[in-house]
Amino acid sequence: MALILIAFLLIGYKSTAAPADTMKLIRVQILHGSKPLALTEKKTIGGLWGGHVVIQMDSTVYGFSFSSKKIHAVVHHRKSAGIYEVETLNEWDQAHATGKITTIEIPLTPAQYNTLIQEYQTYAQQSPHDYAFFGMRCAASCYWLLGSIGIENECSRPKSIRKAFYPKALRLKLEKLAKEKNYKVTVQQGRKSRKWEGDEGF
């Protein structure tokens, strides 16, 4: 009787799991922070603690950024600078062809994929939050959205900010998840004229 019950449970589990051929793949692309080693190179926001995070969905790349050169220290509700950017994969690849980028491939169910793309398309019209140093930025936004579809633990915006305060913190979390779930991780090495976060143990 016990064996029959186990068999029914296994059948029920398989029937609720999404077939592998219906899964949709997204790629979280994390541009490492860096600092110049050559005089011809420019400084970037955040230096080694900076970088950028986007999510590639098919041939489109979504990411959270700011609309002006001035980054708020704390959240401004009336003068929000936060914007959700949408660019083609070709534009992203060309802009960061020589940057150090860690890419984590994550399979989603169709329901998860549709929810995520709808959220991005909605937020591209009107960001739900400001971009601030002590607030939501690219890494925290990515963690928050992945939590909304069950890839990471769903949590509030303040908790997302604490858990993914900058790109390296998010990268380490996703690399750990990738190891547990056997997700594919690839690293594009950056140009030698810059020191990149992650090189030589940083």
C-alpha positions as CSV (number, residue, x, y, z in Angstrom):
1,M,0.0,0.0,0.0
2,A,2.9,2.4,0.9
3,L,4.5,1.7,-2.5
4,I,1.3,2.6,-4.3
5,L,1.0,5.8,-2.4
6,I,4.6,6.8,-3.2
7,A,3.9,6.1,-6.9
8,F,0.9,8.3,-6.9
9,L,2.8,11.1,-5.2
10,L,5.6,10.9,-7.7
11,I,3.1,11.0,-10.6
12,G,1.4,14.0,-9.1
13,Y,4.8,15.8,-8.6
14,K,5.8,15.2,-12.2
15,S,2.4,16.4,-13.5
16,T,2.8,19.8,-11.8
17,A,6.5,20.4,-12.8
18,A,7.0,22.3,-16.0
19,P,8.4,20.1,-18.9
20,A,12.0,21.0,-19.7
21,D,11.1,22.0,-23.2
22,T,8.7,24.7,-22.0
23,M,11.2,26.4,-19.7
24,K,12.3,29.9,-20.6
25,L,15.9,30.9,-20.1
26,I,17.0,34.3,-18.7
27,R,20.5,35.5,-18.2
28,V,21.5,37.7,-15.3
29,Q,24.5,39.7,-16.6
30,I,26.7,41.3,-13.9
31,L,29.3,43.8,-15.1
32,H,32.1,43.8,-12.5
33,G,33.3,47.0,-10.9
34,S,36.7,48.3,-12.0
35,K,39.3,51.0,-11.8
36,P,41.7,52.2,-14.4
37,L,45.3,51.0,-14.7
38,A,46.1,53.1,-17.8
39,L,45.9,56.9,-18.1
40,T,43.6,56.5,-21.1
41,E,41.0,54.8,-19.0
42,K,38.3,56.7,-17.2
43,K,37.0,56.2,-13.6
44,T,33.5,54.8,-13.2
45,I,30.9,55.2,-10.6
46,G,31.7,53.1,-7.6
47,G,35.1,51.9,-8.9
48,L,35.8,48.3,-7.8
49,W,32.6,48.4,-5.7
50,G,30.5,49.5,-8.7
51,G,29.5,47.7,-11.9
52,H,26.0,47.1,-13.2
53,V,23.4,44.4,-13.3
54,V,20.9,43.6,-16.1
55,I,18.6,40.7,-17.0
56,Q,18.6,39.4,-20.6
57,M,15.2,38.0,-21.8
58,D,15.5,36.7,-25.3
59,S,17.2,39.5,-27.3
60,T,16.2,42.3,-24.9
61,V,18.1,43.6,-21.9
62,Y,16.4,45.2,-18.9
63,G,18.1,47.1,-16.1
64,F,17.5,49.7,-13.4
65,S,19.5,53.0,-13.6
66,F,19.1,56.7,-13.1
67,S,17.9,59.5,-15.4
68,S,20.4,62.2,-14.5
69,K,24.1,62.4,-13.6
70,K,23.2,63.3,-10.0
71,I,22.6,60.2,-7.8
72,H,20.5,60.8,-4.7
73,A,22.1,59.9,-1.4
74,V,18.7,59.0,0.0
75,V,15.4,58.4,-1.6
76,H,13.5,61.3,-3.2
77,H,9.9,60.6,-3.6
78,R,9.0,63.8,-5.5
79,K,12.1,64.0,-7.6
80,S,12.7,60.4,-8.5
81,A,15.7,59.7,-10.8
82,G,15.1,56.0,-11.1
83,I,14.4,54.5,-14.6
84,Y,14.1,51.0,-16.0
85,E,16.1,50.9,-19.1
86,V,15.4,48.7,-22.1
87,E,18.0,48.0,-24.8
88,T,18.7,45.4,-27.4
89,L,21.2,42.6,-26.6
90,N,23.3,43.9,-29.5
91,E,23.5,47.3,-27.9
92,W,24.5,45.8,-24.5
93,D,27.1,43.6,-26.1
94,Q,28.7,46.4,-28.1
95,A,28.8,48.7,-25.1
96,H,30.5,46.1,-22.8
97,A,32.4,44.0,-25.3
98,T,35.7,44.5,-23.3
99,G,34.2,44.5,-19.8
100,K,34.4,41.7,-17.2
101,I,30.9,40.2,-17.1
102,T,29.6,37.2,-15.1
103,T,26.5,35.6,-16.6
104,I,24.2,33.3,-14.8
105,E,21.6,31.4,-16.8
106,I,18.4,30.7,-14.9
107,P,15.5,28.6,-16.3
108,L,12.0,29.9,-15.6
109,T,8.5,28.5,-16.1
110,P,6.4,30.3,-18.6
111,A,4.4,31.8,-15.8
112,Q,7.5,33.1,-14.1
113,Y,8.9,34.4,-17.4
114,N,5.6,36.2,-18.3
115,T,5.4,37.8,-14.8
116,L,8.9,39.1,-15.0
117,I,8.7,40.6,-18.5
118,Q,5.3,42.2,-17.6
119,E,6.9,43.8,-14.5
120,Y,9.8,45.1,-16.5
121,Q,7.5,46.5,-19.2
122,T,5.3,48.2,-16.6
123,Y,8.3,49.7,-14.8
124,A,9.9,50.9,-18.0
125,Q,6.9,53.2,-18.3
126,Q,7.0,54.4,-14.7
127,S,9.6,53.3,-12.1
128,P,8.1,52.4,-8.8
129,H,11.1,53.7,-6.9
130,D,13.9,56.3,-6.9
131,Y,17.5,55.5,-7.6
132,A,19.6,56.3,-4.5
133,F,22.9,55.3,-2.9
134,F,21.1,54.3,0.3
135,G,18.2,53.0,-1.6
136,M,17.2,50.9,-4.7
137,R,19.9,50.4,-7.3
138,C,20.6,47.9,-10.1
139,A,21.6,44.9,-7.9
140,A,18.9,45.4,-5.3
141,S,16.3,45.8,-8.0
142,C,17.4,42.6,-9.7
143,Y,17.2,40.7,-6.4
144,W,13.8,42.2,-5.6
145,L,12.4,41.1,-9.0
146,L,13.9,37.6,-8.9
147,G,12.3,37.3,-5.5
148,S,8.9,38.3,-6.9
149,I,9.0,35.2,-9.2
150,G,10.4,32.8,-6.6
151,I,14.0,32.5,-7.8
152,E,15.3,34.2,-4.6
153,N,13.5,34.6,-1.3
154,E,10.7,37.1,-1.8
155,C,11.3,40.2,0.4
156,S,10.6,43.8,0.8
157,R,12.5,46.6,-1.0
158,P,14.5,47.6,2.2
159,K,15.5,44.0,2.7
160,S,16.5,43.6,-1.0
161,I,18.7,46.7,-0.6
162,R,20.5,45.1,2.4
163,K,20.9,41.7,0.7
164,A,22.1,43.1,-2.6
165,F,23.6,46.5,-1.8
166,Y,26.0,46.4,-4.7
167,P,26.7,44.1,-7.7
168,K,29.4,41.9,-6.1
169,A,27.0,41.0,-3.2
170,L,24.3,39.9,-5.8
171,R,26.9,38.0,-7.8
172,L,28.0,35.9,-4.9
173,K,24.4,35.0,-4.0
174,L,23.6,34.0,-7.5
175,E,26.8,32.0,-7.9
176,K,25.9,30.1,-4.8
177,L,22.4,29.5,-6.1
178,A,23.9,28.4,-9.5
179,K,26.1,25.8,-7.7
180,E,23.1,24.5,-5.8
181,K,20.8,24.3,-8.9
182,N,23.5,23.5,-11.5
183,Y,22.9,26.7,-13.4
184,K,25.4,27.6,-16.1
185,V,27.8,30.4,-15.2
186,T,30.2,32.0,-17.7
187,V,32.7,34.8,-17.2
188,Q,33.8,37.2,-19.9
189,Q,37.2,38.5,-19.0
190,G,37.7,42.3,-19.1
191,R,40.4,44.3,-20.8
192,K,43.8,44.4,-19.2
193,S,43.9,48.2,-19.0
194,R,41.6,48.0,-15.9
195,K,41.6,46.2,-12.6
196,W,38.3,44.3,-12.3
197,E,36.4,43.3,-9.1
198,G,37.1,39.6,-8.6
199,D,40.6,39.7,-10.0
200,E,43.4,38.7,-7.6
201,G,41.0,37.9,-4.8
202,F,39.2,41.3,-4.5
